[in-house]
């Protein structure tokens, strides 16, 4: 990873922010800290960070709402860092555009690995988007996935997906009928199976089913193989 990549830490706990900052600086990142949502928005406009670590509990703006505001006009990768670890909070965070989610207490080593993985994936995505290859477009049943344009349609109607939702869907559909464990999906789409929270996959599968399936409780496309994992298939 290139040195001096810019990271913004949005964290109102000064001790936690200082520990994260010191660790990232030791690992050749340029770090700015914001202790409130307003300060974070100002820093984003001025500093143009390449990665954001975002706490949910902020003194002025709820972290989920701040994530939504950032994502409305900025594709910067966002990792939510929070003491709230329930699936509901994960769904909210990932649904409003966060790319990743970690709960407190956390490992600095794992945080570093996730930052590196997300930044590498952004670089790879940029390279792929410059390549005009047909293998970035899939037609399966009523669904069309255009990875170059980051667009998914079903029966001609566009479906709004986050970047990670689309990457997970593309991976599953490109490997139609192949069963993958949660660990394998973390490794393929997020790039850090050794450190990842497998509940992340559960959240993303649930969201994809809500957006793609006529009946999410009886999925036609993204199916569960009990005791193993998930696969993408269709009877069409």
ChimeraX attribute file (.defattr): number of C-alpha atoms within 10 A of each C-alpha:
attribute: neighborCount
match mode: 1-to-1
recipient: residues
	/A:1	10
	/A:2	7
	/A:3	10
	/A:4	13
	/A:5	14
	/A:6	16
	/A:7	24
	/A:8	23
	/A:9	24
	/A:10	27
	/A:11	27
	/A:12	20
	/A:13	13
	/A:14	12
	/A:15	10
	/A:16	11
	/A:17	19
	/A:18	14
	/A:19	11
	/A:20	20
	/A:21	20
	/A:22	12
	/A:23	15
	/A:24	20
	/A:25	14
	/A:26	10
	/A:27	12
	/A:28	14
	/A:29	18
	/A:30	17
	/A:31	20
	/A:32	18
	/A:33	21
	/A:34	20
	/A:35	18
	/A:36	21
	/A:37	25
	/A:38	14
	/A:39	13
	/A:40	23
	/A:41	16
	/A:42	12
	/A:43	17
	/A:44	19
	/A:45	9
	/A:46	9
	/A:47	14
	/A:48	14
	/A:49	19
	/A:50	17
	/A:51	21
	/A:52	26
	/A:53	24
	/A:54	27
	/A:55	30
	/A:56	24
	/A:57	20
	/A:58	19
	/A:59	13
	/A:60	13
	/A:61	14
	/A:62	14
	/A:63	23
	/A:64	24
	/A:65	15
	/A:66	22
	/A:67	25
	/A:68	18
	/A:69	14
	/A:70	20
	/A:71	17
	/A:72	11
	/A:73	8
	/A:74	11
	/A:75	15
	/A:76	19
	/A:77	22
	/A:78	24
	/A:79	25
	/A:80	22
	/A:81	25
	/A:82	20
	/A:83	13
	/A:84	15
	/A:85	13
	/A:86	10
	/A:87	13
	/A:88	10
	/A:89	15
	/A:90	24
	/A:91	18
	/A:92	15
	/A:93	24
	/A:94	25
	/A:95	19
	/A:96	19
	/A:97	25
	/A:98	28
	/A:99	21
	/A:100	22
	/A:101	24
	/A:102	24
	/A:103	16
	/A:104	11
	/A:105	9
	/A:106	12
	/A:107	12
	/A:108	13
	/A:109	11
	/A:110	15
	/A:111	19
	/A:112	14
	/A:113	16
	/A:114	21
	/A:115	20
	/A:116	17
	/A:117	17
	/A:118	21
	/A:119	17
	/A:120	15
	/A:121	16
	/A:122	16
	/A:123	10
	/A:124	11
	/A:125	15
	/A:126	12
	/A:127	10
	/A:128	14
	/A:129	14
	/A:130	9
	/A:131	11
	/A:132	9
	/A:133	10
	/A:134	10
	/A:135	10
	/A:136	17
	/A:137	17
	/A:138	16
	/A:139	13
	/A:140	16
	/A:141	13
	/A:142	12
	/A:143	19
	/A:144	19
	/A:145	24
	/A:146	18
	/A:147	21
	/A:148	18
	/A:149	10
	/A:150	17
	/A:151	17
	/A:152	22
	/A:153	16
	/A:154	17
	/A:155	9
	/A:156	10
	/A:157	11
	/A:158	13
	/A:159	14
	/A:160	14
	/A:161	19
	/A:162	19
	/A:163	17
	/A:164	17
	/A:165	20
	/A:166	21
	/A:167	19
	/A:168	20
	/A:169	22
	/A:170	23
	/A:171	14
	/A:172	23
	/A:173	22
	/A:174	18
	/A:175	14
	/A:176	16
	/A:177	16
	/A:178	13
	/A:179	19
	/A:180	19
	/A:181	16
	/A:182	20
	/A:183	18
	/A:184	16
	/A:185	21
	/A:186	21
	/A:187	16
	/A:188	16
	/A:189	22
	/A:190	20
	/A:191	20
	/A:192	20
	/A:193	16
	/A:194	11
	/A:195	16
	/A:196	21
	/A:197	17
	/A:198	15
	/A:199	13
	/A:200	19
	/A:201	21
	/A:202	15
	/A:203	17
	/A:204	21
	/A:205	18
	/A:206	15
	/A:207	18
	/A:208	19
	/A:209	19
	/A:210	14
	/A:211	14
	/A:212	20
	/A:213	16
	/A:214	12
	/A:215	11
	/A:216	16
	/A:217	10
	/A:218	11
	/A:219	17
	/A:220	17
	/A:221	25
	/A:222	24
	/A:223	18
	/A:224	15
	/A:225	12
	/A:226	7
	/A:227	7
	/A:228	11
	/A:229	18
	/A:230	22
	/A:231	19
	/A:232	23
	/A:233	20
	/A:234	15
	/A:235	6
	/A:236	8
